[in-house]
Amino acid sequence: MLAREIARYGNVSYEPRILQKSKQTPQQEGLTRERRQINVIGSFGINRNYAQLLQNKKIVLIDDVFTTGATVNECSRVLKKHGAATVTVVTLAKVVLH
């Protein structure tokens, strides 16, 4: 809902189906920063039906809560690998880790 409203407000395209979860992973909650990064490697892919939309585009990736950045880093890597020119991450909230 957050991404849809930001897209509507910014008058930009909203494409929630470009990224897809390609493998099930354990829940990130309670994992260390290092385990979170390892946990998400290879867990996202590109929906082939939308792949052409990425070519040389500036992508804005919306994340509700940023904890360690493991998920958005992996999603950004996959988007760039499949043709996105840039990926900018916008986050609503950040968890402060001790």
MIVEX-922457 format. One record per residue (C-alpha): residue number from 1; x, z, y. Coordinates in nm, 4 decimals, padded with zeros to 6 digits. Layout:
BEGIN
(NUM,(X,Z,Y))
...
This chain:
BEGIN
(1,(00.0000,00.0000,00.0000))
(2,(00.2854,00.0822,00.2349))
(3,(00.4510,-00.2586,00.1953))
(4,(00.1202,-00.4419,00.2300))
(5,(00.0412,-00.2685,00.5592))
(6,(00.3915,-00.3208,00.6990))
(7,(00.3685,-00.6904,00.6111))
(8,(00.0262,-00.7184,00.7709))
(9,(00.1429,-00.5417,01.0864))
(10,(00.4558,-00.7582,01.1061))
(11,(00.2635,-01.0745,01.0234))
(12,(00.5002,-01.1577,00.7358))
(13,(00.4462,-01.2589,00.3767))
(14,(00.3703,-00.9837,00.1221))
(15,(00.4823,-01.0669,-00.2316))
(16,(00.4636,-00.7570,-00.4561))
(17,(00.5166,-00.9490,-00.7805))
(18,(00.8625,-01.0986,-00.7185))
(19,(01.0425,-00.8020,-00.8747))
(20,(00.9325,-00.6784,-01.2125))
(21,(01.0446,-00.3974,-01.4363))
(22,(01.2237,-00.5625,-01.7274))
(23,(01.3021,-00.2547,-01.9353))
(24,(01.1664,00.0947,-01.9595))
(25,(01.3976,00.3684,-01.8382))
(26,(01.3835,00.7462,-01.8402))
(27,(01.2328,00.9007,-01.5294))
(28,(01.4853,00.9340,-01.2447))
(29,(01.3700,01.2830,-01.1471))
(30,(01.6263,01.5474,-01.2370))
(31,(01.9096,01.3008,-01.3016))
(32,(02.2415,01.3156,-01.1181))
(33,(02.3380,01.0401,-00.8745))
(34,(02.5660,00.8830,-01.1359))
(35,(02.3015,00.8965,-01.4115))
(36,(02.0428,00.7441,-01.1769))
(37,(02.2710,00.4496,-01.1058))
(38,(02.3400,00.3937,-01.4753))
(39,(01.9732,00.4428,-01.5625))
(40,(01.8501,00.1488,-01.3518))
(41,(02.1187,-00.1086,-01.4369))
(42,(01.9443,-00.4131,-01.5808))
(43,(01.5993,-00.2595,-01.5500))
(44,(01.4629,-00.5089,-01.2952))
(45,(01.4193,-00.8833,-01.3086))
(46,(01.2602,-01.1643,-01.1134))
(47,(00.9142,-01.2940,-01.1961))
(48,(00.9771,-01.6626,-01.2695))
(49,(00.6483,-01.7602,-01.1055))
(50,(00.7804,-01.6341,-00.7705))
(51,(01.1541,-01.7032,-00.7996))
(52,(01.1418,-02.0090,-00.5720))
(53,(01.0180,-01.7892,-00.2865))
(54,(01.3538,-01.6089,-00.2730))
(55,(01.5780,-01.9033,-00.1958))
(56,(01.7708,-01.8318,00.1269))
(57,(01.5061,-01.5867,00.2470))
(58,(01.5511,-01.2630,00.4362))
(59,(01.3816,-01.0029,00.2162))
(60,(01.2518,-00.6647,00.3299))
(61,(01.2302,-00.4209,00.0404))
(62,(00.9999,-00.1238,00.1004))
(63,(01.0712,00.2071,-00.0729))
(64,(00.8477,00.5089,-00.0264))
(65,(01.1146,00.7718,-00.1008))
(66,(01.4906,00.7150,-00.0928))
(67,(01.6786,00.9659,-00.3079))
(68,(02.0169,00.8269,-00.4113))
(69,(01.9545,00.4586,-00.3488))
(70,(02.0075,00.3655,-00.7126))
(71,(01.6767,00.1814,-00.7476))
(72,(01.6901,-00.0080,-00.4171))
(73,(02.0550,-00.0974,-00.4784))
(74,(01.9711,-00.2457,-00.8182))
(75,(01.6651,-00.4278,-00.6803))
(76,(01.8728,-00.5644,-00.3905))
(77,(02.1427,-00.6827,-00.6296))
(78,(01.8862,-00.8688,-00.8415))
(79,(01.7183,-01.0269,-00.5380))
(80,(02.0516,-01.1521,-00.4004))
(81,(02.1613,-01.2760,-00.7418))
(82,(01.8485,-01.4911,-00.7525))
(83,(01.8889,-01.6493,-00.4108))
(84,(01.7850,-01.4067,-00.1372))
(85,(02.0006,-01.4523,00.1734))
(86,(01.9736,-01.0869,00.2776))
(87,(01.7897,-00.7754,00.1650))
(88,(01.6952,-00.5056,00.4138))
(89,(01.5592,-00.1761,00.2825))
(90,(01.2942,00.0151,00.4770))
(91,(01.2156,00.3674,00.3604))
(92,(00.9400,00.6090,00.4580))
(93,(01.1209,00.9293,00.3541))
(94,(01.4665,01.0412,00.2421))
(95,(01.5389,01.3234,00.0012))
(96,(01.8223,01.5467,00.1156))
(97,(02.0377,01.6430,-00.1821))
(98,(02.2594,01.9501,-00.1782))
